[in-house]
Amino acid sequence: MWTYTALLVVTMVMTGSGEDVEVSQSGVTTKVLGRSGKITLSKDDSSVTVEFDNLKEKLADGSDIKDNSHKFNNFASQDFTFSAVTDVDYPDTEIGTKKITFTATLSNSATFQIEMYFFNEDGNITVGDETSSVKEGDVKFNTKVNGWTFCDGTNACQQSETGAFLDFDIVIKGKNDKGEKTSESGKPDKLSVGNADVYLSNKITKDNQIVDMADDFPQVFTQGSKQIIRFRFPKFTGSIFYDPQIHMGGAGSLVASMALIIVATVAAVCKII
């Protein structure tokens, strides 16, 4: 059992198909399905499902690199390690948070890392010329990729391809409707899905420099029954960093609940692999 201050208790239950997690908190029931990596939050007749989906290197025309070591279709197959929960200010601010980090070394020796910040108070965060507001209970799941070696046109990759981008897909859907993305100058885009708002900056930190994401990204599109948010990261030599934000309608602690369930899911997967 995990305890996150006084907000949340997470119980992991072994089932015949693996390890599932179910949490009830402040009227919200959250269920995580073993190896699938899917998280479902339900409140009354509303629900939201979240999944970290895939990470793929792309050619300049947006098509996939053919070399399988440059694409990852399922995060559940990765081996993650976890930090302790710590009390820290969000970087470059004085906004108090709880933080937990989980890290995987991918098969191409790159490092994939999620830093989750659970906000204890309201505040504003500025990245370049873009400012976002955070509320108590909001969460940022800051995504970092370090040491990714892009295909460079040599025979080190199949067909001597040259990589130009790294695409990261997140799947999110509400029970009754597809999300609608809205934009406002100087602020991140907002995608409203069911009872959640997902804030999508177009700012990326590439090799320690703030740059804009490619035109028309982040993208929101439907593939079958899935609504996908796609982030496009430009080619980098050292690291790339991106910081989505989620706000769940109702009590602020509900968002912290969703974020910790994501952490618990990955931990459960790692214990079974």
N, C-alpha and C positions, 0 to 999 in steps of 0.2 A: 504494500500500500504506500502511495506517495502522499505527502501532505504539503500543500503550498500555502504558507502562512495559515490564515483562517478561512481562505476562500474556497478551497477545493480539496476533496479527497478522491483519489483515483484508485480503483480496484481492478487488478488484472485477474481474469478468470480463465483457466485452462479448459478448452473445449476439445472435441474430437478433431477439429480441423486446425487447431492452433490456439493462439492466445488472443482472446477478445477482451475489450475494455468497455465497460458501461458505467456512466456517471450520471447522477441526478443532482442538480444544483440550481436553486432559485427558480424552480419551475421548468428547467431545461434538462432534457435527457440526451446524453451524448453516447453514441455507440460507435466503436471502432472495430472493424472486421479484420481480425488476425493479420494475414500476410497481404491483404489487398491494399493497405495504406489509405483506405477511404475512411473519412470521419463524417458522421451524420449528427447534426444538432437538431433537436426537435423541441418546439414549444407550442402548445395548443395545436393548431392545425398547420403550423408553419415549420419548415425544416430547411437546412442548408447542408450541403455536402461539399467537402474540400479534399483535394488530393494533389500532392506533388507528383507530376506525371512523368516527364522525361527531360533529358538534356542532350542536345544534338548539335554537332558541328555542321555548318552549312556552307555551300559554295556561294559565290557572289550573286548567282541568280536565285538563291533561296532554296535550292534543292539539297537533299541530304548528301553528305560525304558518304561514300560507299564503305569505307573501312569501318568495321564493327567496333574497333577500339575507340572510335571517335563519336560514338552515340550510346546513350544509356536509356533504355525504354522502361525500366522498372527500378525504382529506388529501393524496393524491398529486398533486392538481392545484394545490397551493399552492407558492409560491416561498419557500424557507427560506434563511436566512443562519446561519452557524455561528461560534461563538466558538472560541478556542484552549482546549485542556485546561489547567486551572489547579489548583494545590494550595491548598485552602481548608478551614477548619473548617466543619462543617455549621452553619447559622445558629443562634445562641443556644446553642451547645454548644462543647465543645473536642474533638469527634470529627473526626479527620482524614479528608479525602475528596479524590478527584479530581472535578472538575466540568467539564461542557461544556454549553453552552446553544445551542439552535437556535430561531429565531424566524420567524414568517410574518405578513405583513400581509394580512388577509382582505379580500375584496371590499367589505365594509361598513366598511372602515377600522379595524376592531378589530385588536388584536395577539394572536396565539396563540403562546405560548412554552412550551417544555419545558426545565427545568433538571434535568440528570441528575447525581446525586451517587453516586459509587462509593466505598464505605466501606473505609478502610484498617484499621479497628480496630472492636472491639465498643464498645457504649455504649447509653445510654438517651436517648430524645427525648420531651419532654413538650409537649403542645399542649392548653391549657386543663386539664381534669381527666382527660385521657387520656394514658397513657404507653406507648410502644412500645420494644421492644428491637431494636437492629440488630447484625448480625454482620459481621465482616470479609468483604468480597465481596458484601454486599447492595447493592441499588441503590434509590434513590428517584427517580422521574421526576415531579418537581414541575411541575404544570400551572398556568399563569397565563393568564388572559384579561384584557386591558386595553382600555378604551375601547369596549366593546360598547354600542351605542345600541338600547335595547329599544323595540319598538312601544308607543306611548303612547295609543292610542285615537283618534288623528287620522288624516287621510287620507294621512299619510306612509307608512303601511303598507296593504296590501290589506285591504279591508273594515273599515278602522278598528279593527283588532284591538289588544289590549293584552297584551303579553308579561308573564309572571310568573316563569318559570324559564329556565335554560339547561341542557340535558341533554348529557352527554358520555358516549359509549359506547366501551367497549373490548371486543374479542372475544378470548377466551382459551379454548383447549381442549386436553385431553390426548388421547393416542392411544387409550387403552382405557376411559376413564371420564369422566363429567361431574364437575365440581368440587362439593365440599360446603362450604357456608359454616358456620362456627361462631362463636359470640359469647361473650365473657367481659367482665364488668363492668370498666370503667376501661381497657380495651384495645381496639385496632382489631379489627374482625371479621377472620377468617382464611378464605380460600378456598384449599383444597388441590386442585390440578389436576395429575394426573400426578406429576411429580417437582418441582413448584414450589409454593411457598406465596405467595399474594398477600395482603398486609395492607391492609385497607380501613377507614380512619378515617371516622367520621361528623362530623369537625370540618373546617370550612372557614374560611379567612380572607377575609371580605367587607369590602371598603373598609377594610382594616387592622384589622378587629375579628374575633375568633374567634367563630363561631356554629356551631350544629348544622345538619347537612344535614336535609332534610325527613324526616319520619317514614317508616320502611320503606325508606330509602335509606342506602347503596348497594343497588341491587337486583341480583340474579343470576337470570337467566332464560334459557330456551332458545328460539331462533327458528330454525326449520328445523334445520340441522345445527350452528348456531352457539350457543355459550354466551356470553352478553353480560353484562358488568358495566356498569350504568348509574349514573352519578353525577348528582345533581340539584343545581344551584347556584341559590340564590335570586337574585332581581333585584338588581342592584348598579348603582352610578353610576360607579365608577372602575375597580375591578379585583376579580377573584376568584382564589383560590389554593387548590390542593388537592395533597396529597402522598402518593400510593400508594407502596407498598414491595413489592419482590419478593425472595424468597429461593429459590434453586435448590438442591435436595437434592444432597449430595455436596460436592465441593470448593467453597469460597467463590468462587473465581475464575470459576466457571461463570456466576454471575449477572452479573458484570461483563461477561462475554462477550456475554450476551443483550442487555444495555443498549447496548453499543457497536454491535452489529449493527443495532439500531433506528436509531441515529444514522447508520450507514453506509447504511442503506436510504434514508432521507430524502435524504441527500447524493447518492446515485445517481440518485434520481428528479429532483432539481433539475438535475443535469447533463444530463438528457435533454430536459427540458421546454423 
